[in-house]
Amino acid sequence: MIACHQSSSFQFVREGSSAGSAVVRMIGRVDVSSAAALALLESQLCDDSEVTLNVSAMDFGDTTFLRFLVRLRPFPYSVNPRTVTLVGVNPQLKRTLEITGLARFFNGVKHAVI
């Protein structure tokens, strides 16, 4: 574990890091009370060109989580393009990402392997 932050209902753990890449496990409920923690996480990831978010331990994500993903998503014509991969996506989150059109912006929306 490299970095960890916990709020009342949400926690993130930066599990791995190497030059330009990060692996982050997101745990619990991501809602409006998590906004400060997500802003902190976003600032920690700003220099990483490859980001993997493991959301398998996330119980809930509202529009606060979707806004975080939009801000984190890769911009194809950016000077510093970013690859973001979501792993451990449950069927409900996968469906939400598909309905909103956000699934296409990520390297892969992969289901948890149980």
ROVEXVO-326369 format. One record per atom (N, C-alpha, C): atom name; x, y, z. Coordinates in nm, 2 decimals, decimal comma, always signed. Atoms other than C-alpha are relative to their C-alpha. Layout:
% ROVEXVO-326369
atom CA px X py Y pz Z
...
//
This chain:
% ROVEXVO-326369
atom N px +0,08 py -0,12 pz +0,00
atom CA px +0,00 py +0,00 pz +0,00
atom C px +0,09 py +0,12 pz +0,00
atom N px -0,07 py -0,12 pz +0,01
atom CA px +0,13 py +0,34 pz -0,10
atom C px -0,07 py +0,11 pz +0,07
atom N px +0,07 py -0,11 pz -0,06
atom CA px -0,14 py +0,58 pz +0,00
atom C px -0,14 py -0,05 pz +0,03
atom N px +0,13 py +0,04 pz -0,05
atom CA px -0,47 py +0,54 pz +0,18
atom C px -0,07 py +0,12 pz +0,05
atom N px +0,09 py -0,11 pz -0,06
atom CA px -0,76 py +0,78 pz +0,26
atom C px -0,13 py -0,06 pz +0,03
atom N px +0,13 py +0,05 pz -0,04
atom CA px -1,08 py +0,71 pz +0,44
atom C px -0,09 py +0,11 pz +0,05
atom N px +0,10 py -0,09 pz -0,05
atom CA px -1,39 py +0,91 pz +0,49
atom C px -0,10 py -0,09 pz +0,07
atom N px +0,09 py +0,08 pz -0,08
atom CA px -1,70 py +0,79 pz +0,68
atom C px -0,05 py -0,12 pz -0,08
atom N px +0,05 py +0,12 pz +0,07
atom CA px -1,82 py +0,56 pz +0,40
atom C px +0,08 py -0,04 pz -0,12
atom N px -0,08 py +0,03 pz +0,12
atom CA px -1,55 py +0,55 pz +0,14
atom C px +0,15 py +0,00 pz +0,03
atom N px -0,15 py +0,01 pz -0,02
atom CA px -1,18 py +0,45 pz +0,13
atom C px +0,06 py -0,03 pz -0,14
atom N px -0,07 py +0,04 pz +0,12
atom CA px -0,93 py +0,44 pz -0,15
atom C px +0,14 py -0,04 pz +0,05
atom N px -0,13 py +0,05 pz -0,03
atom CA px -0,60 py +0,25 pz -0,13
atom C px +0,08 py +0,00 pz -0,13
atom N px -0,08 py +0,00 pz +0,12
atom CA px -0,33 py +0,32 pz -0,39
atom C px +0,10 py -0,12 pz +0,03
atom N px -0,06 py +0,13 pz -0,02
atom CA px -0,20 py -0,04 pz -0,41
atom C px +0,13 py -0,02 pz -0,07
atom N px -0,12 py +0,02 pz +0,08
atom CA px +0,07 py -0,01 pz -0,67
atom C px +0,03 py +0,13 pz -0,08
atom N px -0,04 py -0,11 pz +0,08
atom CA px +0,27 py +0,25 pz -0,85
atom C px +0,13 py -0,02 pz -0,06
atom N px -0,13 py +0,00 pz +0,06
atom CA px +0,55 py +0,27 pz -1,09
atom C px +0,00 py +0,13 pz -0,09
atom N px -0,01 py -0,13 pz +0,08
atom CA px +0,67 py +0,55 pz -1,32
atom C px -0,12 py +0,01 pz -0,10
atom N px +0,11 py -0,03 pz +0,09
atom CA px +0,36 py +0,69 pz -1,48
atom C px -0,13 py -0,09 pz +0,01
atom N px +0,12 py +0,09 pz -0,01
atom CA px +0,11 py +0,42 pz -1,36
atom C px -0,04 py -0,02 pz +0,14
atom N px +0,05 py +0,02 pz -0,14
atom CA px -0,11 py +0,36 pz -1,06
atom C px -0,11 py -0,10 pz +0,00
atom N px +0,11 py +0,09 pz -0,02
atom CA px -0,34 py +0,09 pz -0,93
atom C px -0,07 py +0,04 pz +0,13
atom N px +0,07 py -0,05 pz -0,12
atom CA px -0,61 py +0,21 pz -0,69
atom C px -0,13 py -0,09 pz +0,02
atom N px +0,12 py +0,08 pz -0,04
atom CA px -0,87 py +0,00 pz -0,50
atom C px -0,10 py +0,10 pz +0,07
atom N px +0,10 py -0,09 pz -0,06
atom CA px -1,19 py +0,19 pz -0,42
atom C px -0,10 py -0,09 pz +0,08
atom N px +0,08 py +0,08 pz -0,10
atom CA px -1,39 py +0,06 pz -0,12
atom C px -0,11 py +0,08 pz +0,06
atom N px +0,11 py -0,06 pz -0,07
atom CA px -1,73 py +0,14 pz +0,01
atom C px -0,10 py +0,08 pz -0,09
atom N px +0,10 py -0,08 pz +0,07
atom CA px -1,99 py +0,40 pz -0,09
atom C px +0,06 py +0,13 pz -0,05
atom N px -0,05 py -0,12 pz +0,06
atom CA px -1,89 py +0,68 pz -0,33
atom C px -0,13 py +0,09 pz -0,03
atom N px +0,11 py -0,10 pz +0,02
atom CA px -2,14 py +0,97 pz -0,29
atom C px +0,05 py +0,14 pz +0,03
atom N px -0,04 py -0,14 pz -0,02
atom CA px -2,14 py +1,34 pz -0,22
atom C px +0,09 py +0,02 pz +0,12
atom N px -0,09 py -0,01 pz -0,11
atom CA px -1,97 py +1,29 pz +0,11
atom C px +0,14 py -0,05 pz -0,03
atom N px -0,13 py +0,04 pz +0,05
atom CA px -1,68 py +1,14 pz -0,08
atom C px +0,07 py +0,10 pz -0,09
atom N px -0,06 py -0,09 pz +0,10
atom CA px -1,61 py +1,44 pz -0,30
atom C px +0,14 py +0,05 pz +0,04
atom N px -0,14 py -0,05 pz -0,04
atom CA px -1,31 py +1,57 pz -0,10
atom C px +0,10 py -0,11 pz -0,02
atom N px -0,09 py +0,11 pz +0,02
atom CA px -1,15 py +1,22 pz -0,10
atom C px +0,03 py -0,02 pz -0,15
atom N px -0,02 py +0,02 pz +0,15
atom CA px -1,21 py +1,19 pz -0,48
atom C px +0,09 py +0,11 pz -0,06
atom N px -0,09 py -0,11 pz +0,04
atom CA px -1,05 py +1,54 pz -0,53
atom C px +0,14 py -0,03 pz +0,03
atom N px -0,14 py +0,04 pz -0,04
atom CA px -0,75 py +1,42 pz -0,34
atom C px +0,06 py -0,11 pz -0,08
atom N px -0,04 py +0,11 pz +0,09
atom CA px -0,73 py +1,10 pz -0,54
atom C px +0,03 py +0,05 pz -0,14
atom N px -0,02 py -0,05 pz +0,13
atom CA px -0,76 py +1,29 pz -0,86
atom C px +0,13 py +0,08 pz -0,01
atom N px -0,12 py -0,08 pz +0,00
atom CA px -0,48 py +1,52 pz -0,77
atom C px +0,13 py -0,09 pz +0,01
atom N px -0,11 py +0,09 pz -0,01
atom CA px -0,26 py +1,22 pz -0,68
atom C px +0,03 py -0,07 pz -0,13
atom N px -0,01 py +0,08 pz +0,13
atom CA px -0,33 py +1,06 pz -1,02
atom C px +0,04 py +0,09 pz -0,12
atom N px -0,01 py -0,10 pz +0,11
atom CA px -0,27 py +1,38 pz -1,23
atom C px +0,12 py -0,03 pz -0,09
atom N px -0,12 py +0,02 pz +0,08
atom CA px +0,08 py +1,27 pz -1,35
atom C px +0,01 py -0,14 pz -0,05
atom N px +0,00 py +0,14 pz +0,05
atom CA px -0,01 py +0,91 pz -1,42
atom C px -0,06 py -0,02 pz -0,13
atom N px +0,05 py +0,02 pz +0,13
atom CA px -0,06 py +0,81 pz -1,78
atom C px -0,08 py -0,13 pz -0,01
atom N px +0,08 py +0,13 pz +0,00
atom CA px -0,20 py +0,46 pz -1,69
atom C px -0,05 py -0,02 pz +0,14
atom N px +0,06 py +0,01 pz -0,13
atom CA px -0,45 py +0,43 pz -1,41
atom C px -0,10 py -0,12 pz -0,01
atom N px +0,09 py +0,11 pz -0,02
atom CA px -0,63 py +0,11 pz -1,30
atom C px -0,08 py +0,02 pz +0,12
atom N px +0,09 py -0,01 pz -0,12
atom CA px -0,93 py +0,15 pz -1,07
atom C px -0,07 py -0,13 pz +0,02
atom N px +0,07 py +0,13 pz -0,04
atom CA px -1,04 py -0,17 pz -0,90
atom C px -0,12 py +0,04 pz +0,09
atom N px +0,12 py -0,04 pz -0,06
atom CA px -1,40 py -0,10 pz -0,81
atom C px -0,08 py -0,12 pz +0,06
atom N px +0,07 py +0,12 pz -0,05
atom CA px -1,49 py -0,46 pz -0,69
atom C px -0,05 py +0,01 pz +0,14
atom N px +0,04 py -0,01 pz -0,14
atom CA px -1,52 py -0,35 pz -0,33
atom C px -0,09 py +0,13 pz +0,02
atom N px +0,08 py -0,12 pz -0,01
atom CA px -1,73 py -0,04 pz -0,41
atom C px -0,15 py -0,05 pz +0,01
atom N px +0,14 py +0,04 pz -0,03
atom CA px -2,09 py -0,08 pz -0,27
atom C px -0,10 py +0,08 pz -0,08
atom N px +0,09 py -0,09 pz +0,06
atom CA px -2,24 py +0,22 pz -0,44
atom C px +0,08 py +0,12 pz -0,06
atom N px -0,05 py -0,12 pz +0,06
atom CA px -2,16 py +0,51 pz -0,67
atom C px -0,10 py +0,08 pz -0,06
atom N px +0,10 py -0,08 pz +0,06
atom CA px -2,38 py +0,80 pz -0,75
atom C px +0,07 py +0,10 pz -0,10
atom N px -0,05 py -0,09 pz +0,10
atom CA px -2,33 py +1,10 pz -0,98
atom C px +0,14 py +0,06 pz +0,04
atom N px -0,13 py -0,04 pz -0,04
atom CA px -2,03 py +1,20 pz -0,77
atom C px +0,11 py -0,08 pz -0,06
atom N px -0,09 py +0,09 pz +0,06
atom CA px -1,85 py +0,89 pz -0,89
atom C px +0,01 py +0,02 pz -0,15
atom N px +0,00 py -0,02 pz +0,15
atom CA px -1,96 py +0,95 pz -1,25
atom C px +0,08 py +0,12 pz -0,03
atom N px -0,07 py -0,12 pz +0,03
atom CA px -1,83 py +1,30 pz -1,23
atom C px +0,16 py -0,02 pz +0,01
atom N px -0,14 py +0,03 pz -0,01
atom CA px -1,49 py +1,17 pz -1,10
atom C px +0,05 py -0,07 pz -0,12
atom N px -0,04 py +0,07 pz +0,12
atom CA px -1,47 py +0,93 pz -1,39
atom C px +0,01 py +0,09 pz -0,12
atom N px +0,00 py -0,10 pz +0,11
atom CA px -1,55 py +1,21 pz -1,64
atom C px +0,13 py +0,08 pz +0,01
atom N px -0,12 py -0,08 pz -0,02
atom CA px -1,27 py +1,42 pz -1,49
atom C px +0,13 py -0,08 pz -0,02
atom N px -0,12 py +0,08 pz +0,01
atom CA px -1,03 py +1,13 pz -1,49
atom C px +0,02 py -0,07 pz -0,14
atom N px +0,00 py +0,07 pz +0,13
atom CA px -1,12 py +0,99 pz -1,83
atom C px +0,12 py +0,05 pz -0,10
atom N px -0,10 py -0,04 pz +0,09
atom CA px -0,86 py +0,99 pz -2,11
atom C px -0,05 py +0,10 pz -0,11
atom N px +0,03 py -0,09 pz +0,11
atom CA px -0,86 py +1,27 pz -2,36
atom C px +0,09 py -0,03 pz -0,12
atom N px -0,08 py +0,05 pz +0,11
atom CA px -0,75 py +1,13 pz -2,70
atom C px +0,10 py +0,10 pz -0,06
atom N px -0,09 py -0,10 pz +0,07
atom CA px -0,59 py +1,45 pz -2,83
atom C px +0,08 py +0,08 pz +0,10
atom N px -0,07 py -0,07 pz -0,11
atom CA px -0,43 py +1,55 pz -2,50
atom C px +0,15 py -0,02 pz -0,03
atom N px -0,15 py +0,01 pz +0,01
atom CA px -0,05 py +1,62 pz -2,49
atom C px +0,04 py -0,12 pz +0,08
atom N px -0,03 py +0,11 pz -0,08
atom CA px -0,04 py +1,36 pz -2,21
atom C px -0,12 py -0,09 pz +0,01
atom N px +0,12 py +0,08 pz +0,00
atom CA px -0,30 py +1,10 pz -2,30
atom C px +0,01 py -0,10 pz +0,12
atom N px +0,01 py +0,09 pz -0,12
atom CA px -0,42 py +0,87 pz -2,01
atom C px -0,08 py -0,12 pz -0,04
atom N px +0,08 py +0,12 pz +0,01
atom CA px -0,53 py +0,51 pz -2,02
atom C px -0,06 py -0,03 pz +0,14
atom N px +0,07 py +0,04 pz -0,13
atom CA px -0,79 py +0,43 pz -1,75
atom C px -0,07 py -0,13 pz -0,02
atom N px +0,06 py +0,13 pz +0,01
atom CA px -0,90 py +0,08 pz -1,69
atom C px -0,08 py -0,02 pz +0,13
atom N px +0,09 py +0,03 pz -0,12
atom CA px -1,19 py -0,02 pz -1,46
atom C px -0,01 py -0,15 pz +0,01
atom N px +0,01 py +0,15 pz -0,03
atom CA px -1,18 py -0,37 pz -1,31
atom C px -0,09 py -0,02 pz +0,12
atom N px +0,09 py +0,04 pz -0,10
atom CA px -1,42 py -0,55 pz -1,09
atom C px -0,13 py +0,07 pz +0,00
atom N px +0,13 py -0,07 pz +0,02
atom CA px -1,72 py -0,37 pz -1,23
atom C px -0,12 py -0,09 pz +0,01
atom N px +0,12 py +0,08 pz -0,02
atom CA px -2,05 py -0,51 pz -1,11
atom C px -0,10 py +0,03 pz -0,11
atom N px +0,09 py -0,02 pz +0,11
atom CA px -2,34 py -0,55 pz -1,35
atom C px -0,08 py +0,14 pz +0,00
atom N px +0,07 py -0,13 pz -0,02
atom CA px -2,52 py -0,24 pz -1,21
atom C px +0,08 py +0,12 pz -0,05
atom N px -0,09 py -0,11 pz +0,04
atom CA px -2,22 py -0,01 pz -1,26
atom C px +0,02 py -0,01 pz -0,15
atom N px -0,03 py +0,02 pz +0,14
atom CA px -2,15 py -0,16 pz -1,60
atom C px -0,12 py +0,06 pz -0,08
atom N px +0,12 py -0,05 pz +0,07
atom CA px -2,51 py -0,08 pz -1,71
atom C px -0,01 py +0,15 pz +0,01
atom N px +0,00 py -0,14 pz -0,02
atom CA px -2,49 py +0,27 pz -1,57
atom C px +0,10 py +0,07 pz -0,10
atom N px -0,11 py -0,05 pz +0,09
atom CA px -2,16 py +0,33 pz -1,76
atom C px -0,05 py -0,01 pz -0,15
atom N px +0,04 py +0,02 pz +0,14
atom CA px -2,32 py +0,19 pz -2,08
atom C px -0,11 py +0,10 pz -0,03
atom N px +0,11 py -0,09 pz +0,02
atom CA px -2,64 py +0,40 pz -2,04
atom C px +0,05 py +0,15 pz -0,02
atom N px -0,05 py -0,13 pz +0,00
atom CA px -2,45 py +0,72 pz -1,98
atom C px +0,10 py +0,02 pz -0,12
atom N px -0,09 py -0,01 pz +0,11
atom CA px -2,21 py +0,65 pz -2,27
atom C px +0,15 py +0,01 pz +0,05
atom N px -0,13 py -0,02 pz -0,06
atom CA px -1,91 py +0,66 pz -2,03
atom C px +0,09 py -0,13 pz -0,03
atom N px -0,08 py +0,13 pz +0,01
atom CA px -1,80 py +0,29 pz -2,09
atom C px +0,10 py +0,01 pz -0,11
atom N px -0,09 py -0,01 pz +0,11
atom CA px -1,64 py +0,38 pz -2,42
atom C px +0,12 py +0,08 pz +0,02
atom N px -0,11 py -0,08 pz -0,02
atom CA px -1,40 py +0,62 pz -2,27
atom C px +0,11 py -0,07 pz +0,08
atom N px -0,09 py +0,07 pz -0,08
atom CA px -1,22 py +0,36 pz -2,07
atom C px +0,06 py -0,12 pz -0,07
atom N px -0,07 py +0,11 pz +0,07
atom CA px -0,96 py +0,10 pz -2,17
atom C px -0,08 py -0,13 pz +0,00
atom N px +0,09 py +0,12 pz -0,01
atom CA px -1,20 py -0,17 pz -2,05
atom C px -0,08 py +0,00 pz +0,12
atom N px +0,09 py +0,01 pz -0,11
atom CA px -1,49 py -0,22 pz -1,83
atom C px -0,01 py -0,15 pz +0,02
atom N px -0,01 py +0,15 pz -0,02
atom CA px -1,42 py -0,57 pz -1,69
atom C px -0,07 py -0,04 pz +0,13
atom N px +0,07 py +0,06 pz -0,12
atom CA px -1,63 py -0,78 pz -1,45
atom C px +0,10 py -0,06 pz +0,10
atom N px -0,08 py +0,06 pz -0,11
atom CA px -1,50 py -0,90 pz -1,12
atom C px +0,00 py -0,15 pz -0,03
atom N px -0,02 py +0,15 pz +0,01
atom CA px -1,37 py -1,26 pz -1,13
atom C px -0,02 py -0,06 pz +0,13
atom N px +0,03 py +0,06 pz -0,13
atom CA px -1,53 py -1,45 pz -0,85
atom C px +0,02 py -0,15 pz +0,00
//
